[in-house]
Amino acid sequence: MRLRAAGVLPRAAAWAIDFVLRMAVIWVFSILLVLLGDLGLALYLILLFALFWLYPVLFEVLNDGQTPGKRALGLRVVNANGTPVGWVPSIVRNLMRTVDMLPLFYGFGLVAGLIDRNSRRFGDMVADTLVVHLDNPHGHSSAPDVPAVQSPLSLPAADQGAIVAFAERARQLTPERQQELANLLQPLTQARGAVAVQRLLGMASSFLGRQ
């Protein structure tokens, strides 16, 4: 049960969609702002900053990891363990675009994406994030929404991601198969059977930031 990392081509296509949308907004507002003289120029510069730096961060954090371009391509930004991306990772990965864009046309980012097995650009490597394909059409975690349960152990990111993946696929498994898998983690859940399954689902809710 693994996250399906998006390759260079779908990521580039999503970026292109976002770029066209931002250019359209700039074009429309530039026509209006030119009538305001110096004030219009100041507002235009603020608009440029917002569209090229705030746009991706706000969409990634407040829209479940998806800019309009990523939503159109069925992609999503997540932390490396599969949990929703937060403010700091999103800001870091987007600030690092200044490196990925060098020397021209995202040259460093393209090379990094082709070399890395998860197609990560440098921004994703530094922020420990991934761009992944969505397994469901709505772009939200399909893990059952159950009350969060805190893990009694401090788990590494990979183990947290595995538990979230189990929860997201729980509905596709028979109760017997769910319990069989949950019983493998008895040292973590301190339970067996249906109780162990519920505790794992609760831990997944906790890792996903639910209450």
N, C-alpha and C positions, 0 to 999 in steps of 0.2 A: 504494500500500500504506500505509494509514493506520490509526491506532487509532480505534475507534468510540466516541466519547465518549458517556457515558450522560446522558440528559436529566434534567430536574427531577423528573418523575413517578416513574420507576423508582428514582431515588435516594431520593426521599421514602418510597416504599414499603419500600425496604430499611431505612431509618432506623426506620420504624414497627415493622417486625418486630423489630429489635434492641431498641427501646424496650419492646415487650411482653415480650420475654424477660427483660430486666433488671428490669421491674416484677414479673414472676413470681418471680424469685429473691429480690428484696427482700421480697415478701409472705411467702414460705415462711420465710425466715430471721428476719423480724421476729417471727413467732409464737414461734420458739424463743428468740430473744435477749431478749424481754421478760421471760422468766423469770429472767434473770441480773441484773436491776437495773441499777446504774450501770455494771457491766462490760459488760452487754449493750448499753447505750447507746453506750459507746465502740466496741465491735465493730461496731455498726450504722453508726456514722459512717464507720468504716474501710471497711466494705462499700460504702457509698454512693460514697465516693471511688474505690474500685477499679472499680466498675461503670460510673461515668460518665466517668472519665478514663483508667484503665488498660485497660479492656475494649477500646476501639477500637484503641488503639496496639498492644497485645499481639497481637490478632487480625490486624491489618494487616501487622505485621512478621513474625510467626511462622507465619501461615497464608496466605501467598502473596497478601497484599493483600485478604483477604476476612474480614469479620465474618460471623456466621451469616446476617444479613439480606442482605448482599451476595451470599453464596453462593446463597441461595434465589432471588435475582433474576438470577443469572448476571453479577454485576458484580465489579469488582476495582479496587483503588487501585494505581496505578503512578506512577513518575516520568514527567515530561512526555516523556522520550525512549523510554518503553516499558519501561524496566528496572524490576526489583522495588523497591518502596519500602523505604527504610531507617528507622532509628530517628529521626534528626533530622527528615526531612520529615514523618514520621507524627506526631511530637510537635508540630511546628509547626502542621500543618493541624488538629489536634484542639484545641490551645490556642486557635486562632483562632475556635473555635466561640463563644467568649464575645462576639466581635464579630458573627459571623453571626447569632446568636440575637436581637440587638437589632433594633428596640425590643421586638417581641413575636413569638413563633412563627416564629423564623428569618426575620424580615422582611428584614434586609440580605442574608442568604444567598440568599433567594428572588429578590430583585431582581437581585443579581449573577449568579445562574444563568440568569435570563431574558435578561439583556443579553449575557453572554459567549457567544461562538460555540461554546465547548466546555462550556457549562453549569457552569462552575466557580464555586464560592462563594469568598469572600475567602480562606478558609483554603487552598484549592487554589492560588490565585494566588500567595500569599506563599510557600508551600512548593514551588511548581512541580510540582504533582502533578495527576493526572487520575483520574477514575472512568470506567472503560471497560467496554464489553460484552466478554464472553469469546467468542472464536471457537471454542473447543473446550470440551467438557462438563466437563473435569476441572479447569479453572482453572489449569493450568500451561502454561508456554511450550511450544509444539510444535516449537521449534527443535531440530534434531538435537543430541544430547549428544556433542559432539566436544571434544577438548582445546583449551583456550583459546589464542588467539594474540593477542598485544598489537599494537595498531595502531601503525604507524610514525609516524603523524601524530596530533596532538591534534584530535579531531573534535568539532564542536558537537553538542548534544543531538539536533537534528533528523536529522543524518546518522547518528548512532548508532542512532536509532530506525528509520531506513530500512534499515540493515543487519540489525537484529534482525527487522524485518518480512520481509525477503528470506529469512532463515533459517527463519522460521516457516512460510513458504509454499513452501519449496524442494521438499517432497515432492509438491506439487501441480503442479510444473513438470516438463517433460521435461528430461533431461540437456542437450540442445542449448539449450533456453531458459535454463537455469541458467547455462550457459557464456556465452551471448550477453549476459546481464545482467552477469555477473561481469567480462567483458572490458571493459565500460564503465569499470570502476574499476581499470584496469591501473596507473595512477600510484600507487594505494594498495596494491594487492596485489603489484605487481612480478612479475606472472605472468599467464598466459592459460589458457583452457580449464579442465580439471578441477582443476588446481592452484589457480587463482584462486578457484574455487568453494569449495574446502576452506579456503582462507585466510579468505574472508569468513565461512564458518560458524564458524571458530575465533574470529574477531573478535566475532561475535555472542555466542558463549559467554562471552567476556571481558566484554562489556558487560552480560551477564546475571548476572555475578558468579560464574560457574563457574570451576573450576580446570583 
